[in-house]
Amino acid sequence: MDKQKTGQVIKEARTKKGCTQAELGDILGVTNKAVSRWEKGDSFPDVGVIENLANALDISIEEIIVGSKNQMTTEAALNELLKTLKMQRRQKARMLLRAFVCIIYGIFIIVAGYGIFHGPSIFPLYADFYPLILAIMAVMVIFMMFSSRGKPFTKILSKSDLARFVASLISGVYSSFMLGWCILKIMHGVMPFGMEPVQVGPFIEKQLLVIFLLNLLIFAVEIFRSIKDRVSFSVTAYVSLVVLNLEMIYEALLHEPIMGVVEAFMGFFLRYTATIYCVLLIVMAIRFFLNRKKGKD
């Protein structure tokens, strides 16, 4: 079985019939994107639609399985079909695993975010929670990388893709500069924007919450698209994941006892900010290397 050859056979037969990808998809009950993935060799038609596909294109089932017009024995065709069925079952199992892990992580993020943004009366163990946040984030990043066995996410971003990436990245960088600037102002005995001391905390918390919710939405969209289209996780998914954890750590720091000691708070702020952004840079470097390797293969 060769997905590239099969894709070429499907494309040539469809073109010969004079129908579009959307029209062929309507006949088979699949999307035009599914037909496009077949023709590009990114995926193989589900075993359940191969017979209908062959009838729609007036070609034999063997041609689709083998990827050429060369005839093969029934036994050989059956063996190829069984191999395809096993491969598709493994792919579906991986997809379900990705969906399950992402849902569990999403629940963790929502519960942890709710606890942290509602203060120590709800979630008191902040000091012990920092390493846990970072450890779980690292595990999730590793899982996302190693479970991304689909085709690489398109390098040409649409306007909506680019908008989500920019929104996630800028919101994270903004929160770091905003919090750092407020700390520096307080260190010099000046309240940000001329506010009263009791107004500074709520002012920062509201902005962190908005950024957290924004990136939670972006992360959910990117995860859904990756699983639905069976592609590797986009760079935006990683950025939004990192920013989510960054906002939780910043919010948790605001409730630490060290908040009264500005110099100590600045030390914690710089340490965790540097750690989070180092993780993001490492992830970006690894993704760049893996995408180049996939491209060469």
C-alpha positions, -999 to +999 in steps of 0.1 A: +000+000+000+014+034-011-007+064-001+010+086-026+003+062-055-033+057-043-038+094-041-026+099-076-049+071-089-079+088-071-070+122-085-066+110-121-099+091-119-117+120-104-104+144-130-113+120-158-148+118-144-149+157-144-161+161-108-147+183-081-134+171-047-166+185-031-188+166-055-169+134-049-171+140-012-209+145-014-213+112-032-193+093-005-206+113+025-172+128+034-158+163+033-138+178+004-109+180+028-109+143+033-108+138-005-079+164-007-060+144+020-064+112+000-052+128-032-022+144-015-012+111+000-017+124+036-042+097+044-058+066+030-096+062+024-114+044+052-120+007+044-157+013+046-158+038+017-133+020-007-160+001-025-182+032-030-152+052-040-143+026-067-178+026-080-180+064-081-147+066-101-153+035-123-121+019-112-114-014-094-109-018-057-075-033-064-064-001-082-072+019-051-055-005-027-024-010-049-022+025-063-018+013-099-037-004-127-016-035-124-039-064-115-031-085-084-045-117-070-075-116-048-055-130-019-028-103-023-055-076-025-072-090+006-038-089+025-033-053+015-068-044+026-062-061+060-030-041+064-049-009+057-076-018+082-050-024+109-033+008+101-065+028+103-074+012+136-041+023+150-046+058+137-081+060+153-067+047+186-040+074+186-066+100+178-088+089+206-058+089+230-049+124+219-085+136+225-087+119+259-054+133+272-063+168+259-097+167+275-081+156+309-056+183+306-083+208+297-102+199+328-071+203+349-064+237+335-100+248+341-101+235+377-066+248+386-074+282+370-107+284+388-090+276+421-061+300+416-081+330+404-106+326+433-078+330+459-062+310+486-095+302+503-103+279+474-068+267+465-043+273+493-012+253+484+004+277+459+040+270+470+037+233+462+017+240+431+044+258+411+065+228+403+034+207+397+021+233+371+055+232+354+058+195+355+024+188+341+029+214+314+062+197+304+045+163+303+017+178+281+042+194+257+061+162+253+029+143+247+018+168+221+051+164+203+053+127+203+016+121+195+018+144+165+022+117+138-001+134+114+011+155+086+029+187+096+005+217+102+004+239+071+033+264+070+010+290+053-012+304+080-046+318+071-056+351+085-076+335+114-046+312+122-022+341+122-046+362+143-048+335+170-011+331+170-004+368+174-032+372+200-017+344+221+019+355+218+013+392+224-011+386+253+016+365+271+044+390+264+020+418+275+012+401+308+050+397+316+058+433+308+027+446+326+034+427+358+071+435+357+065+471+351+040+473+380+066+456+403+093+481+393+070+510+400+062+497+434+098+490+442+105+527+436+076+537+459+052+547+431+018+531+425+011+523+388-012+548+371-016+567+403-038+540+418-043+534+455-023+504+469-055+484+474-064+489+437-032+475+422-039+438+429-074+437+414-062+457+385-035+431+377-058+401+384-085+413+360-060+415+332-044+381+340-079+365+340-088+380+306-055+367+291-060+333+308-096+329+293-084+342+259-057+316+257-079+288+271-102+295+241-074+296+216-059+264+230-093+246+228-097+257+191-062+245+182-066+212+199-100+206+182-086+214+148-055+192+152-076+162+162-103+168+136-079+173+107-054+147+120-025+171+117+003+178+141-004+204+168+002+240+155+027+264+170-003+284+183-013+254+205+021+254+222+022+291+227-013+293+242-005+263+264+026+281+278+007+314+282-021+296+302+005+283+326+022+316+328-010+334+338-017+308+365+017+312+380+015+350+379-019+349+396-007+325+422+023+347+430+000+376+438-014+356+467+020+346+481+031+360+515+062+373+497+040+399+480+047+422+509+085+419+502+087+435+467+124+424+461+116+388+469+085+389+447+106+403+418+130+373+422+102+348+420+087+367+391+119+367+371+127+331+379+093+316+367+091+340+338+125+329+325+116+293+330+084+295+311+099+314+282+129+290+280+104+261+277+087+280+249+119+286+230+130+249+234+096+238+221+099+261+191+134+248+184+124+212+186+093+217+164+114+235+138+139+206+138+111+179+135+093+198+108+125+201+088+131+164+092+095+155+081+100+178+051+131+160+041+115+126+045 
